[in-house]
Amino acid sequence: MNKIQIVTSCALLALTLAGCGTTPSIGSSGARTVASGSAGGANSSGVNDQLERCNESMGTITVVEDQNAGWYHSLRSQNLQSTVPVIRMLIQQSNCFVVVERGQAMRNMRQERALEDSGEMRAGSNFGKGQMVAADYTLTPSVTFSQKGTGGLGGLVGGRYGGLAAGVLGSMKFNDASTMLLMTDNRSGVQLGAAEGSSRNIDFGGFAGAFPGFMLGVGGYSNTPEGKLVVAAFFDAYNQMVRSVRNYQAQTVRGGLGTGGRLGVQGGTTPASQEIDPAPTTRRRK
């Protein structure tokens, strides 16, 4: 069975069962998003079984969004909130890294310390210095592509399956999202890993709008937040990141990392520059 036949069968089934294949391609249909369940320490519950997991943590990590980026404001304009909480939950559920707070909760952490410094807290509160855990790594998320309403196969299959099926397939749209995760070593500033994730779902909402009440389940999906797609794409990106760094091998540069590299320039002071032969001198005519 080819792709068109599969999609056509799904669309025809949607006519009678009011729903088919309308969830993002990663995760379970029963969850609000593919990032389901909870985490507490190294333990987790209700975790999506497609999430990559580690037997031991590889270090501490914090998640930081670029709130000046265009994608961030685009999501906010669609009433989609920060991606940080769901990414942090995925990280903790995976047990691949220990998450440390560097976001909004830092304000409350500082407030508690200020209260102790002021003498307001009871003895033994123990908010003294030297207790915070350093973040070994920073994970930076971004949305590189998000598009709603592409595709439609009505013209390809209308003659074979009839006008009703053509109407369903003509209204069927693909919704796509693509995301990136960058992982940086906080001590050296070296990028340790990068991963791209993607997600797609199918929307029959346009056809459902032409037949009010007929495809209630499918039509209702047309109101599903685009955030579900974005979360699924981050889920995919994080899985790919874990697969890469789980077998991490450091990049090396002959002569030392950050000491000029192997691309020297004539007259430079770096080791690579000093390896370059000087230009031959021109003899003066007598």
C-alpha positions as CSV (number, residue, x, y, z in Angstrom):
1,M,0.0,0.0,0.0
2,N,1.5,3.3,-1.1
3,K,1.3,6.6,0.8
4,I,-1.6,8.0,-1.1
5,Q,-3.6,4.8,-0.5
6,I,-2.8,4.9,3.2
7,V,-3.8,8.5,3.5
8,T,-7.0,7.9,1.5
9,S,-8.0,5.0,3.7
10,C,-7.4,7.1,6.7
11,A,-9.5,9.9,5.3
12,L,-12.4,7.5,4.4
13,L,-12.2,6.0,7.8
14,A,-12.4,9.5,9.3
15,L,-15.8,10.0,7.6
16,T,-17.3,7.2,9.6
17,L,-15.2,7.1,12.8
18,A,-14.7,10.9,13.1
19,G,-11.0,10.8,13.6
20,C,-7.9,9.1,12.2
21,G,-4.2,9.9,12.5
22,T,-4.7,13.4,13.8
23,T,-2.0,13.4,16.6
24,P,1.6,14.3,16.1
25,S,3.7,11.5,14.6
26,I,5.7,11.0,17.9
27,G,4.0,9.9,21.1
28,S,0.6,8.6,22.3
29,S,-2.8,9.9,21.2
30,G,-4.0,9.9,24.8
31,A,-1.6,12.5,26.0
32,R,-2.0,16.3,25.7
33,T,1.5,16.3,24.2
34,V,4.1,13.7,23.5
35,A,5.9,15.0,26.7
36,S,3.7,13.1,29.2
37,G,4.1,12.0,32.8
38,S,6.2,13.3,35.6
39,A,9.7,13.2,37.1
40,G,11.1,13.3,40.6
41,G,14.8,13.0,41.1
42,A,16.0,10.0,39.1
43,N,12.5,8.5,39.1
44,S,9.7,9.2,36.6
45,S,6.2,8.1,35.9
46,G,4.0,7.9,32.9
47,V,6.9,8.6,30.6
48,N,6.5,8.3,26.8
49,D,8.2,5.0,25.9
50,Q,9.9,6.7,22.9
51,L,12.0,9.0,25.2
52,E,15.7,8.1,25.2
53,R,16.9,7.2,28.8
54,C,20.3,7.0,30.4
55,N,21.6,4.7,33.2
56,E,23.5,7.5,34.7
57,S,23.6,11.3,34.4
58,M,26.3,13.0,32.4
59,G,26.4,16.3,34.3
60,T,24.2,19.2,35.3
61,I,22.4,21.3,32.7
62,T,20.3,24.4,32.4
63,V,17.9,25.4,29.6
64,V,18.0,29.0,28.3
65,E,15.8,30.5,25.6
66,D,16.8,33.5,23.5
67,Q,13.8,35.7,24.3
68,N,14.9,38.2,21.6
69,A,14.7,35.7,18.8
70,G,12.0,36.0,16.2
71,W,10.7,32.5,16.7
72,Y,10.1,33.2,20.4
73,H,7.9,36.2,19.7
74,S,6.1,34.3,17.0
75,L,5.2,31.6,19.5
76,R,4.0,34.1,22.0
77,S,1.8,35.8,19.4
78,Q,0.0,32.4,19.1
79,N,-0.4,32.3,22.8
80,L,2.2,29.6,23.2
81,Q,4.3,30.0,26.3
82,S,7.9,29.2,27.1
83,T,9.4,25.9,25.8
84,V,11.7,25.6,28.8
85,P,9.4,23.7,31.3
86,V,8.6,20.9,28.9
87,I,12.2,20.5,27.8
88,R,13.3,20.4,31.4
89,M,10.8,17.7,32.2
90,L,12.1,15.6,29.3
91,I,15.7,16.0,30.5
92,Q,14.8,14.9,34.0
93,Q,12.7,12.0,32.8
94,S,15.6,10.8,30.7
95,N,18.0,10.8,33.6
96,C,20.7,11.9,31.2
97,F,21.4,15.2,32.9
98,V,20.5,16.8,36.3
99,V,18.6,20.0,35.7
100,V,19.6,23.1,37.7
101,E,17.6,26.3,38.0
102,R,18.7,29.4,36.2
103,G,15.3,30.8,35.2
104,Q,12.4,32.6,37.0
105,A,12.8,30.6,40.2
106,M,16.2,32.1,40.7
107,R,14.4,35.3,41.9
108,N,12.8,33.3,44.7
109,M,16.1,31.6,45.6
110,R,17.7,35.1,45.9
111,Q,14.7,36.3,48.0
112,E,15.1,33.4,50.5
113,R,18.8,34.3,50.9
114,A,18.0,37.9,51.3
115,L,15.5,37.1,54.1
116,E,18.1,35.1,55.9
117,D,20.7,37.9,55.5
118,S,18.1,40.3,57.0
119,G,17.8,38.1,60.1
120,E,14.1,37.4,59.5
121,M,14.5,33.6,59.2
122,R,14.7,31.3,62.1
123,A,17.9,29.7,63.2
124,G,19.0,26.6,61.2
125,S,17.4,27.7,57.9
126,N,20.8,27.2,56.3
127,F,20.7,29.4,53.2
128,G,24.3,30.2,53.5
129,K,26.8,30.5,50.6
130,G,28.5,27.6,48.9
131,Q,25.4,25.4,48.4
132,M,24.3,26.1,44.9
133,V,25.2,23.5,42.2
134,A,27.0,24.7,39.1
135,A,25.6,24.1,35.6
136,D,28.1,22.2,33.6
137,Y,26.1,22.7,30.3
138,T,23.6,25.0,28.8
139,L,20.9,23.7,26.4
140,T,19.6,26.4,24.0
141,P,16.3,25.6,22.1
142,S,15.0,27.3,19.0
143,V,12.2,26.8,16.6
144,T,13.6,26.9,13.0
145,F,10.4,26.2,11.1
146,S,6.7,26.0,11.9
147,Q,4.1,25.9,9.1
148,K,0.4,25.1,9.3
149,G,-1.7,24.0,6.3
150,T,0.5,22.6,3.6
151,G,-0.4,19.7,1.3
152,G,-3.8,18.4,0.2
153,L,-4.3,15.4,-2.1
154,G,-7.8,15.9,-3.4
155,G,-6.8,16.4,-7.0
156,L,-4.7,13.2,-7.1
157,V,-7.4,10.8,-5.9
158,G,-10.8,12.4,-6.7
159,G,-11.3,10.5,-9.9
160,R,-10.6,7.2,-8.3
161,Y,-12.4,7.5,-4.9
162,G,-15.2,9.9,-5.7
163,G,-16.1,13.5,-4.9
164,L,-16.7,13.0,-1.2
165,A,-13.2,11.4,-0.7
166,A,-11.7,14.1,-2.9
167,G,-13.3,16.7,-0.7
168,V,-11.8,15.1,2.4
169,L,-8.4,14.8,0.9
170,G,-8.5,18.2,-0.7
171,S,-9.1,19.7,2.8
172,M,-6.5,17.6,4.4
173,K,-3.4,19.7,5.4
174,F,0.0,18.8,6.8
175,N,1.2,20.8,9.7
176,D,5.0,20.8,10.2
177,A,7.4,21.9,12.9
178,S,11.2,21.8,13.1
179,T,13.4,22.6,16.1
180,M,17.0,22.8,17.1
181,L,18.8,22.1,20.4
182,L,22.4,23.4,21.0
183,M,24.4,22.1,23.9
184,T,27.3,24.3,25.2
185,D,30.0,23.5,27.8
186,N,29.8,26.4,30.3
187,R,33.4,26.3,31.3
188,S,35.1,26.4,27.9
189,G,32.2,27.8,25.8
190,V,32.7,24.9,23.4
191,Q,29.5,23.6,21.6
192,L,29.3,19.9,22.5
193,G,26.3,18.9,20.5
194,A,23.6,20.0,18.2
195,A,20.4,18.3,17.1
196,E,17.5,19.0,14.8
197,G,14.0,17.6,15.4
198,S,10.8,17.5,13.4
199,S,7.2,16.6,13.7
200,R,4.1,16.4,11.4
201,N,0.4,15.8,11.8
202,I,-2.6,15.8,9.6
203,D,-5.5,18.3,9.8
204,F,-8.9,17.5,8.2
205,G,-10.5,20.6,9.7
206,G,-11.2,22.5,6.5
207,F,-13.5,19.7,5.2
208,A,-15.1,19.4,8.6
209,G,-16.0,23.0,8.5
210,A,-18.1,22.5,5.4
211,F,-20.2,19.8,7.1
212,P,-20.9,21.1,10.7
213,G,-21.3,18.3,13.2
214,F,-20.5,15.6,10.6
215,M,-16.9,15.1,11.5
216,L,-16.9,16.5,15.0
217,G,-13.9,14.6,16.2
218,V,-11.7,15.5,13.2
219,G,-13.0,19.1,13.0
220,G,-12.2,19.6,16.6
221,Y,-8.6,18.8,15.9
222,S,-8.4,21.9,13.7
223,N,-8.4,23.8,17.0
224,T,-5.5,21.8,18.4
225,P,-2.7,24.1,19.5
226,E,0.4,24.3,17.3
227,G,2.3,23.8,20.5
228,K,1.7,20.1,20.3
229,L,3.7,20.0,17.1
230,V,6.5,22.1,18.6
231,V,6.7,19.9,21.6
232,A,6.9,16.8,19.4
233,A,9.7,18.3,17.4
234,F,11.6,19.1,20.6
235,F,11.0,15.6,21.8
236,D,12.6,14.3,18.6
237,A,15.5,16.8,18.8
238,Y,16.3,15.8,22.4
239,N,16.3,12.1,21.6
240,Q,18.8,12.7,18.8
241,M,20.9,14.9,21.1
242,V,21.1,12.1,23.7
243,R,22.0,9.5,21.1
244,S,24.9,11.7,20.0
245,V,26.3,12.8,23.4
246,R,25.9,9.3,25.0
247,N,28.9,8.2,22.9
248,Y,30.6,11.6,23.1
249,Q,34.1,12.0,21.7
250,A,35.7,15.3,22.1
251,Q,36.9,17.3,19.1
252,T,40.6,18.0,19.2
253,V,42.9,20.5,17.4
254,R,46.6,19.8,16.8
255,G,48.5,22.3,18.8
256,G,45.8,22.9,21.3
257,L,42.2,24.0,21.4
258,G,41.7,27.8,21.2
259,T,45.3,28.6,20.5
260,G,44.9,29.7,16.9
261,G,43.8,26.6,15.1
262,R,45.3,25.0,12.0
263,L,44.5,27.9,9.6
264,G,47.5,30.2,10.0
265,V,48.1,33.6,8.3
266,Q,51.5,34.9,7.3
267,G,53.0,37.2,9.9
268,G,50.7,35.9,12.6
269,T,51.8,34.8,16.1
270,T,49.8,31.5,16.4
271,P,51.7,28.2,16.0
272,A,50.0,27.6,12.6
273,S,51.0,31.0,11.4
274,Q,54.6,30.5,12.4
275,E,54.7,27.3,10.4
276,I,54.1,29.3,7.2
277,D,57.2,30.0,5.2
278,P,57.9,33.7,4.9
279,A,57.7,35.3,1.5
280,P,61.0,35.3,-0.4
281,T,62.9,38.6,-0.2
282,T,63.5,40.5,-3.4
283,R,67.2,41.3,-4.1
284,R,68.0,45.0,-4.8
285,R,69.6,45.8,-8.1
286,K,73.1,47.3,-7.9
